[in-house]
């Protein structure tokens, strides 16, 4: 796969994997506090014909010097033009937890402003947007200890990293901003999208019930397939191979192989 042009590297990181001509692109959005590297091992599990690209948000990993963005509309104002050069091919999107909110609202904005939609959306570990309980975004005022407690509760960060002060100094500012973005999100009802949607969830996720997953069907006129895997909120860590198999099958329905 060719390297991204320098001007486009801010937002996207190629996911290493299969090579060959790509007829479609898959944009992957990470969960709160995470960066593009969470998708680094996904490439071999995806089909040929897909250029997989991880979205790197400000304030994390190699963008750690940038200010994390705590407001979704502000984020989309810069994300949409940042991805525009890569919307010249059919594309799909994947997002887990907070990443699901970002990618869905991105798709709604692309539909409203540019008249385009992805050929499929994958949302994972996230309530349907109409079930999102908006709160005062007070997460910005949490202490570092309380933020670490939140990371522990999510059970998605290895303990050895949580015990590493240098790691926490890099991760907590972005995580704080992401929690504020998530807490302050308000779902604004609009016309449904028209593309097919695949919804993934964990059977033991304490925050996202199966009924919350089924609600995504109300946000599109296309088919909506709900798939529940063993595990909690970060089921996709242990069930990665199965998740990617299901994604590959869904992508193949579009003729991507």
N, C-alpha and C positions, 0 to 999 in steps of 0.2 A: 504494500500500500504506500502511495506517495505521501511525503510529509505535507502537512498543511502549510499554506503560504503564511509568512510571518505575520501579516496583518490579521489573520483569522485565528491565531493561536490562543488568544485571550480566553475564548469561551469553550473551545472544543479540544479534546484529547483523543487521538485515535486509540481504539481498543484493539490491541494486537490479536491476530487470529488468522483466519483464512485469507488468502489473497485471490486476486483475479478481478475481472471487470465487475463493477458494482452497479447494478441497475436501480438500487434503492438504498436509502440511508435509515439508520435507526439511531435516534437521539436518546441517551439514557440520563435520567436526572436522579441524583443521589438523595438520600434521606438527610434529616437535620444534622448539621455539624460535619457531614462527610464530604469527601471530595471525589474527583474522577477516579482515583485509584481503587475504589471499591468495585469497579467493573473490570479491573485489569485482567482477570482470568476468564472473562465471559466469551472472548472471541472464538475459541475453538468449538464452543457449544452452539454457535449460531450458524445459519446456513450460508453457503456460497451465494454471491450476488448481493450481499448486504454489507455496506460500509458502516460499521458500528462506531459511534462517536459518543464519548462521555462528556457531559456538560460540566465545566469547571466554573463554579460560582465564585464571586469575589470573596476574599478573606480566608481562603483555605489552600493548603498545600502550596503549589508554586505561585499562588496569588495571595499569599498570607499578608503581604504588605498593603493590600488594598482594603478599603473599608467594607466590611460585610453589610449587605443591604437588608434592612429589617422590614421593608414595606414591599408588598407584592407588586403593586402598580409601578413603583419606581424601578423595581427589578425588571419588569417586562418592558419598560421604556427603553432599556439598553439591551436587553436580551434579544428582542425581536430583530432589531437591525444587525445584531451580532451574528444571528443565525441565517439572516436573509441570503447570503451568498451560497448557502447549502440547501436551499429550498428549490433548486432547479431540477431535482429528481423526485420521484415518489418517496415519501418518507413515513416512518412510524415513530412513535415515542413510547418510552417506558419511564415510569416514575414510581418510587417507593416512598410511602408515608408523605412527608412534606413534598417530596419530589413529584408525587402524584398530583397534588394541588397545583404546583407550578406548571407541570406539563399540560394539565387540562386547561388551565386559564390561558396558557400560551396558545393552545389550539383554538380556543374561543376567540382570542384577539386576532389570530391569523385569519380565521373565518370572517370576522366582522370587518377587518381593515383591508384584507388582501384577497378575500374570496377563495381561500384554499384551506383544505383540511388534510390531515394525515390519512393514509389508507387503513391504519389501525392504531388504536391507543391501548397500551398496557398500563393498568393502574394496579398498585400492589400495596397491601398493608395500610389502607386508608378508607375511612368512611366516605360514602357518597357525599358530595358537597352539601346537599340539602340537610344532611345530618350533622354538619360541622357546628359545634357549639362555640360561637364567638365569645371571647372573653376580653376584658381589658388587658392590653398587652403589657402586663406587669412583669413578665419574665425577664425583662431587661434589668430589673432591680434585684434579681436573685443573687445571692452570694455565690462565690466560686464553689463553696462546699455544697450548696443546694443544687447548683448545676451538675456537679459530679454525681450527686444522689439521683438526679434525673437520668443521667447516662446509665447509672447502675440499674435503675428501674426499667429502662428500655432494653437492657440486656443485649446490647449490640456492640459493646466495646470490651476487648479483652482486659482482664484485671491488671495485667502487667503494664498496659498502657495507662490505665487510670492511676497507677502508682508512680508514673513518670512525670515529674513537674514540668520538664521541657515540653513533653507532648501536650499536657494540659494548657500550657501557656499559648500554644499554637491553635488548639482546638476550641477552647472555651469562648473566645470572642465571636467566632462564627456560629457556634451553637447557641449563644445568647441571642444573637440577631435572628437566627432561624426560629427559635421559640417565640420571639416577639412577632415575627412574620406569621407564624402558624396561629398564635393566639389572637392576633388582630385581624385575621382573614374573615371577611364577610362575604357569604355567597350571594351574588346578585343574579336572580333568575333571569334567563333569557331563552331564546329559541334553542332547542336541543341541537347538538351536532348530528351528523348523518352517518358517521363512519362506524364500523364495527369496533367493539370494545371487549377486551379480555381483562377480567378482574381476578387477581390473586389474593388469597388471604391465608392466615394461619389459624388452625383449629383451636389453638389455645391462646390466641391474642386477647389480652384482657381489655383492650381499648377498642377493638373493631370486631363487632359481632357479624355473623353471616347475613343478617338482615341489612346491616349497614353496607355490606358488599353488594347485595342484590339491588340496592337503590340506585347504583350507577345506570341501570337499564332505563331509568326515567330521564336521563340526561342525554340520550341519543335515540335517534329513530332507527339506527342500525342494530344488528344483532348484538347481544351482550351475553358473554359466556363467563360464568363464575366458577372458579376452581379453588378449592380449599385444600391446603397441604398440612401435614402434621407439623406442629410447632407453634411458637409464640409470634411476637411482632416481627422478629427477624428470622422467620422460617426460611427465607430465601438463602440464608447462609448454609444451612444444613441440607436444604432441598434444591440447591442450585442446579444440579444436573437435570432434575425433573422439571424445574421451572423453565430452563432453557429449551428442553425438549418440547414443552408445550408452546413456547414462543416460536420455535422453529416450525412447528406444524401450522400455527396460525399465519406465519409469514408465507409459508408455502401455498396457502389458500390464495394468496395474491399472485402466485406464480414466481415467487422469489425462492431460489434453491441454492 
